[in-house]
Amino acid sequence: MSRYRPPRPKSSPYITPAGHQRLQQELKYLWKVKRPEVTRKVSEAAAQGDRSENAEYIYGKRQLREIDARVRFLSKRLDELIVVEKAPKTQDQIFFGARVTLEDNSGSTFQYRLVGPDEFDAEPEYISIDSPMARALLKKRLDDEISVHQGDTENHYVIVAIRYDTATGC
């Protein structure tokens, strides 16, 4: 049995300025604060003697590996990202950064913001630009209908409003 895992599909390189800043802060925190703290704890645990049965040492080493993996990922990812600072010229269409209000067949309304795959978990109404809902919304206009397959059902929505934040850039 092999440990091969197929590579993850390439995600969109777009990110909002706020999302980019959040990733930079996480990288700085991991590198300047968390890693030195864990390294100090590991060296203290190593000084206690037998490392093979030292739970603090083993756990600390595991933590260091996880921190290093996240630092490597963030460093590479931040180099690839394209920060979208300006709203599109045609603001009557849905593009990256748009806040969209949808209405379903029952009259319920939902609001979403299309953001990059690295920041969709920051707020509950954020959805990744790579998600099926966002793919269906891209380049649509006001009063257009979309349909999205969710499991065995197909949901239909009407676009009620499109808005771009001018303060944050998109």
Secondary structure by P-SEA (a helix, b strand, c coil): ccccccccccccccccaaaaaaaaaaaaaaaccaaaaaaaaaaaaaacccccccaaaaaaaaaaaaaaaaaaaaaaaaaaccccccccccccccccccbbbbbccccbbbbbbbbccccccccccbbbcccaaaaaaccccccbbbbbbcccbbbbbbbcbbbbbccccc
